[in-house]
Amino acid sequence: MAFHPQDAEHHEHIIPTKVYYAIFAALMVLTVITVAVAWVDLGFLNIIVALGVAVFKASLVVLYFMHVRYASRLTWVVVGSGFFWLLILLTITLSDYLTRGWMPAPPLVH
C-alpha cells in the first residue's frame, strides 16, 4: 500500500500577520535595548542584560518564525535537546577557560 500525502492528517496552524508584525516590533525594540545597554556602563550587569535580551530574542524567533510554538511534542524535544547540548558545550568551554592558570605575557625581545 502506497503512502499518499493527502491521506495523512495534517494540522497546519495559520498565524495572523498581525502576530508577525508584533514579533518583529518586539525584536526591533529589543535590539534598541541591546544597543542602549552597550552604551551604558552597568558594570557586571552589562553582560547579563545583553545575554538575557539575546536569549529572549532567540526564543521569539524559534517559537514564532520557526513555528515551534504550534509544533508537535517531538519537535519540542528536538529543540530542547539542541539547547541542552549547547548548555553542555558552554559548560565544558567555561570550565576549561575559568580553571586555567594565567601566565604573564613573555617579554619582547628586540
N, CA and C of each residue as an Amber inpcrd file, in Angstrom:
protein
   330
   0.8430000  -1.1750000   0.0000000   0.0000000   0.0000000   0.0000000
   0.8900000   1.2410000   0.0000000   0.6820000   2.1100000  -0.9210000
   1.5000000   3.3090000  -1.0620000   1.0030000   4.4180000  -0.1390000
   1.9330000   5.2340000   0.2790000   1.5860000   6.3750000   1.1290000
   1.2600000   7.5770000   0.2510000   0.1540000   8.2030000   0.5260000
  -0.2380000   9.4060000  -0.1880000  -0.3040000  10.5610000   0.8020000
   0.4000000  11.6420000   0.5240000   0.4270000  12.7600000   1.4710000
  -0.9560000  13.3070000   1.8040000  -1.8900000  13.2370000   0.8600000
  -3.2150000  13.7650000   1.1430000  -3.9850000  12.8970000   2.1380000
  -3.5350000  11.6470000   2.3600000  -4.2000000  10.7650000   3.3140000
  -3.7780000  11.0440000   4.7550000  -2.6270000  11.6310000   4.9340000
  -2.1120000  11.8760000   6.2830000  -2.8510000  13.0480000   6.9190000
  -3.0150000  12.9510000   8.2220000  -3.5940000  14.0800000   8.9370000
  -2.5640000  15.1910000   8.9770000  -2.9690000  16.3530000   8.5550000
  -2.0420000  17.4780000   8.5300000  -2.6950000  18.6280000   9.2620000
  -2.0810000  19.0100000  10.3830000  -2.6160000  20.1010000  11.1730000
  -1.7130000  21.3120000  10.9890000  -2.1490000  22.2250000  10.1760000
  -1.3600000  23.4220000   9.9410000  -2.0090000  24.5770000  10.6790000
  -1.1960000  25.2460000  11.4720000  -1.6980000  26.3810000  12.2290000
  -1.3730000  27.6510000  11.4650000  -2.3900000  28.4250000  11.1690000
  -2.2000000  29.6630000  10.4240000  -2.1170000  30.8120000  11.4270000
  -1.0090000  31.5210000  11.3780000  -0.7830000  32.6280000  12.2910000
  -1.1300000  33.9280000  11.5700000  -1.9380000  34.7730000  12.1940000
  -2.2650000  36.0620000  11.5530000  -1.0200000  36.9240000  11.3690000
  -1.0200000  37.7220000  10.3130000   0.1230000  38.5880000  10.0460000
   0.3230000  39.6040000  11.1580000  -0.7380000  39.9280000  11.8790000
  -0.6420000  40.8660000  12.9990000   0.3440000  40.3470000  14.0520000
   0.3720000  39.0280000  14.2540000   1.3020000  38.4310000  15.2190000
   2.7320000  38.5910000  14.7290000   2.9570000  38.3680000  13.4410000
   4.3010000  38.5230000  12.8850000   4.7890000  39.9650000  13.0090000
   3.9100000  40.9190000  12.7600000   4.2920000  42.3200000  12.9090000
   4.5970000  42.6540000  14.3670000   3.8410000  42.0980000  15.2900000
   4.0870000  42.3360000  16.7170000   5.4260000  41.7380000  17.1400000
   5.7340000  40.5370000  16.6620000   7.0140000  39.9010000  16.9850000
   8.1540000  40.7040000  16.3780000   7.9800000  41.1700000  15.1440000
   9.0150000  41.9950000  14.5090000   9.2450000  43.2780000  15.2990000
   8.1690000  43.9280000  15.7390000   8.2960000  45.1550000  16.5370000
   9.0110000  44.8560000  17.8550000   8.6760000  43.7390000  18.4860000
   9.3370000  43.3660000  19.7390000  10.8240000  43.1240000  19.5090000
  11.1790000  42.4660000  18.4070000  12.5930000  42.2330000  18.0980000
  13.3370000  43.5420000  17.8530000  12.6870000  44.5030000  17.2160000
  13.3250000  45.7950000  16.9850000  13.5210000  46.5550000  18.3040000
  12.5210000  46.5250000  19.1720000  12.6490000  47.1840000  20.4790000
  13.7600000  46.5260000  21.2890000  13.8210000  45.2060000  21.2590000
  14.8760000  44.5070000  21.9910000  16.2600000  44.7970000  21.4080000
  16.3480000  45.0050000  20.1100000  17.6180000  45.3800000  19.5040000
  18.0520000  46.7690000  19.9790000  17.1050000  47.6980000  20.0570000
  17.4100000  49.0310000  20.5710000  17.8650000  48.9390000  22.0260000
  17.2230000  48.0830000  22.8160000  17.6310000  47.8940000  24.2130000
  19.0520000  47.3410000  24.2800000  19.3740000  46.3970000  23.4150000
  20.7230000  45.8250000  23.3940000  21.7720000  46.8960000  23.0850000
  21.5030000  47.7420000  22.0980000  22.4350000  48.8020000  21.7420000
  22.5450000  49.8180000  22.8800000  21.4200000  50.1600000  23.5000000
  21.4400000  51.1260000  24.6050000  22.2420000  50.5950000  25.7850000
  22.0990000  49.3170000  26.0750000  22.8500000  48.7210000  27.1870000
  24.3470000  48.7190000  26.8860000  24.7080000  48.6030000  25.6180000
  26.1290000  48.6210000  25.2590000  26.7520000  49.9920000  25.5180000
  25.9620000  51.0660000  25.4560000  26.4820000  52.4120000  25.6650000
  26.4410000  52.8520000  27.1220000  25.7110000  52.1190000  27.9720000
  25.5850000  52.4800000  29.3850000  26.4490000  51.5320000  30.2030000
  27.1990000  52.0820000  31.1450000  28.0550000  51.2430000  31.9770000
  27.2660000  50.7440000  33.1800000  26.8860000  49.4780000  33.1480000
  26.1740000  48.8540000  34.2540000  27.0760000  47.9360000  35.0630000
  28.3580000  47.9850000  34.7910000  29.2830000  47.1030000  35.4990000
  29.1330000  45.6680000  35.0130000  29.0700000  44.7490000  35.9540000
  28.9420000  43.3340000  35.5960000  27.5580000  42.9980000  35.0460000
  26.6010000  43.8990000  35.1990000  25.2470000  43.6300000  34.6970000
  25.1280000  43.7850000  33.1850000  26.1000000  44.4450000  32.5410000
  26.0380000  44.6140000  31.0890000  25.9030000  43.2810000  30.3670000
  26.7500000  42.3360000  30.7050000  26.7340000  41.0400000  30.0170000
  25.4740000  40.2630000  30.3540000  24.9940000  40.3880000  31.5870000
  23.7830000  39.6740000  31.9870000  22.5650000  40.2070000  31.2350000
  22.4460000  41.5240000  31.1500000  21.3220000  42.1230000  30.4310000
  21.4110000  41.8020000  28.9410000  22.5950000  41.9220000  28.3610000
  22.7670000  41.6470000  26.9310000  22.4340000  40.1910000  26.6010000
  22.9080000  39.2570000  27.4220000  22.6000000  37.8490000  27.1660000
  21.1240000  37.5370000  27.4150000  20.5450000  38.1770000  28.4110000
  19.1150000  37.9790000  28.6700000  18.2620000  38.4300000  27.4980000
  18.5840000  39.6010000  26.9500000  17.8580000  40.1060000  25.7860000
  18.0870000  39.1880000  24.5810000  19.3090000  38.7220000  24.4050000
  19.6190000  37.8300000  23.2750000  18.8600000  36.5150000  23.3770000
  18.7790000  35.9630000  24.5760000  18.0360000  34.7110000  24.7600000
  16.5500000  34.9220000  24.4870000  16.0100000  36.0480000  24.9480000
  14.6020000  36.3390000  24.7040000  14.3240000  36.5160000  23.2170000
  15.2160000  37.2180000  22.5030000  15.0550000  37.3980000  21.0600000
  15.1450000  36.0570000  20.3320000  16.0940000  35.2250000  20.7220000
  16.2330000  33.9110000  20.0830000  14.9950000  33.0560000  20.3410000
  14.4370000  33.1670000  21.5350000  13.2250000  32.4050000  21.8570000
  12.0540000  32.8420000  20.9790000  11.9070000  34.1480000  20.7720000
  10.8340000  34.6330000  19.8970000  11.0010000  34.1170000  18.4710000
  12.2340000  34.1510000  17.9820000  12.4870000  33.6760000  16.6140000
  12.1800000  32.1920000  16.4940000  12.6450000  31.4010000  17.4530000
  12.4140000  29.9560000  17.3930000  10.9230000  29.6470000  17.5220000
  10.2540000  30.2810000  18.4530000   8.8460000  29.9660000  18.6890000
   7.9330000  30.3830000  17.5500000   8.1440000  31.5710000  17.0040000
   7.1970000  32.0810000  16.0140000   7.6690000  31.9390000  14.5720000
   8.8890000  32.3600000  14.2660000   9.3300000  32.3070000  12.8790000
   9.6970000  30.8880000  12.4400000  10.0790000  30.0400000  13.4000000
  10.3640000  28.6510000  13.0690000   9.1650000  27.7530000  13.3960000
   8.0630000  28.3490000  13.8370000   6.7850000  27.6730000  14.0860000
   6.8640000  26.5540000  15.1270000   7.7780000  26.6620000  16.0670000
   7.9000000  25.6300000  17.0950000   6.7600000  25.7150000  18.0940000
   6.2150000  26.8970000  18.2850000   5.1350000  27.0680000  19.2660000
   3.9460000  26.1710000  18.9470000   3.6560000  25.9490000  17.6890000
   2.4990000  25.1510000  17.2890000   2.9030000  23.7760000  16.7680000
   4.1180000  23.3670000  17.0180000   4.6200000  22.0890000  16.5040000
   4.2930000  20.9520000  17.4680000   4.6230000  19.7510000  17.0340000
   4.3740000  18.5590000  17.8410000   5.3490000  18.4750000  19.0070000
   5.0670000  17.5720000  19.9040000   5.9290000  17.3840000  21.0760000
   7.3170000  16.8860000  20.6560000   7.3850000  16.1210000  19.5900000
   8.6800000  15.6390000  19.1150000   9.5670000  16.8070000  18.6830000
   8.9790000  17.7940000  18.0340000   9.7440000  18.9750000  17.6440000
  10.2520000  19.7090000  18.8750000   9.4150000  19.8020000  19.9080000
   9.8360000  20.4390000  21.1570000  11.0010000  19.6790000  21.7810000
  10.9750000  18.3530000  21.7190000  12.0650000  17.5470000  22.2660000
  13.3630000  17.8010000  21.4930000  13.2700000  17.8670000  20.1780000
  14.4520000  18.1050000  19.3530000  15.0330000  19.4900000  19.6360000
  14.1860000  20.5070000  19.7130000  14.6610000  21.8630000  20.0060000
  15.2570000  21.9170000  21.4130000  14.5930000  21.3110000  22.3670000
  15.1140000  21.2760000  23.7320000  16.4400000  20.5440000  23.8180000
  16.5800000  19.4720000  23.0570000  17.8440000  18.7340000  23.0300000
  18.9730000  19.5890000  22.4690000  18.6680000  20.3910000  21.4620000
  19.6730000  21.2920000  20.8980000  20.1460000  22.3090000  21.9190000
  19.2230000  22.8880000  22.6610000  19.6060000  23.8500000  23.7000000
  20.3480000  23.1730000  24.8430000  19.9620000  21.9590000  25.1790000
  20.6650000  21.2280000  26.2240000  22.1010000  20.9370000  25.7980000
  22.3010000  20.5400000  24.5420000  23.6370000  20.2790000  24.0240000
  24.4690000  21.5630000  24.0200000  23.8610000  22.6890000  23.6520000
  24.5580000  23.9690000  23.7050000  24.9930000  24.2860000  25.1300000
  24.1380000  24.0210000  26.1000000  24.4770000  24.2460000  27.5000000
  25.6580000  23.3750000  27.9230000  25.6650000  22.1240000  27.4800000
  26.7930000  21.2340000  27.7940000  28.0890000  21.7870000  27.2050000
  28.0730000  22.1990000  25.9450000  29.2700000  22.7300000  25.3010000
  29.7650000  24.0060000  25.9730000  28.8460000  24.9050000  26.3360000
  29.2500000  26.1270000  27.0220000  29.8190000  25.8300000  28.4030000
  29.2470000  24.8670000  29.0960000  29.7490000  24.4920000  30.4210000
  31.1630000  23.9370000  30.3290000  31.4040000  23.0610000  29.3790000
  32.7400000  22.4860000  29.2160000  33.7510000  23.5730000  28.8300000
  33.3560000  24.4550000  27.9170000  34.2510000  25.5230000  27.4930000
  34.5860000  26.4590000  28.6500000  33.5680000  26.8740000  29.4050000
  33.8120000  27.7870000  30.5220000  34.5870000  27.1160000  31.6510000
  34.3470000  25.8240000  31.8780000  35.1100000  25.1520000  32.9320000
  36.5900000  25.0800000  32.5740000  36.9030000  24.9310000  31.2910000
  38.2960000  24.9520000  30.8560000  38.8740000  26.3590000  30.9730000
  38.1490000  27.3330000  30.5090000  38.6390000  28.7150000  30.4950000
  38.8370000  29.2640000  31.9050000  37.9100000  28.9850000  32.8000000
  37.9760000  29.5640000  34.1450000  38.9640000  28.8550000  35.0640000
  39.4120000  27.6560000  34.7200000  40.3380000  26.9330000  35.5960000
  41.7840000  26.9780000  35.1140000  42.0560000  27.7000000  34.0750000
  43.4320000  27.8100000  33.5740000  44.2510000  28.6980000  34.4790000
  45.5230000  28.3440000  34.6080000  46.4510000  29.2140000  35.3310000
  46.8760000  30.3250000  34.3920000  46.8440000  31.5390000  34.8660000
  47.1740000  32.6760000  33.9940000  48.6500000  32.9800000  34.1230000
  49.3070000  33.0530000  32.9900000  50.7380000  33.3400000  32.9590000
  50.9330000  34.7380000  32.3850000  51.9680000  35.4290000  32.8400000
  52.2370000  36.7500000  32.2770000  52.7030000  36.6260000  30.8260000
  52.5480000  37.6840000  30.1020000  52.9780000  37.6940000  28.7080000
  54.5010000  37.6000000  28.6430000  55.0410000  36.8970000  27.6600000
  56.5150000  36.8010000  27.5440000  57.0930000  38.1580000  27.2050000
  58.3340000  38.3960000  27.6440000  58.9580000  39.6960000  27.3430000
  59.2680000  39.8230000  25.8540000  59.2200000  41.0450000  25.3870000
  59.5450000  41.3140000  23.9800000  61.0480000  41.3390000  23.8070000
  61.5400000  40.6470000  22.8050000  62.9600000  40.6000000  22.5070000
  63.2020000  41.3750000  21.2220000  64.1960000  42.2850000  21.2980000
  64.4930000  43.0900000  20.1010000  65.6720000  42.5190000  19.3770000
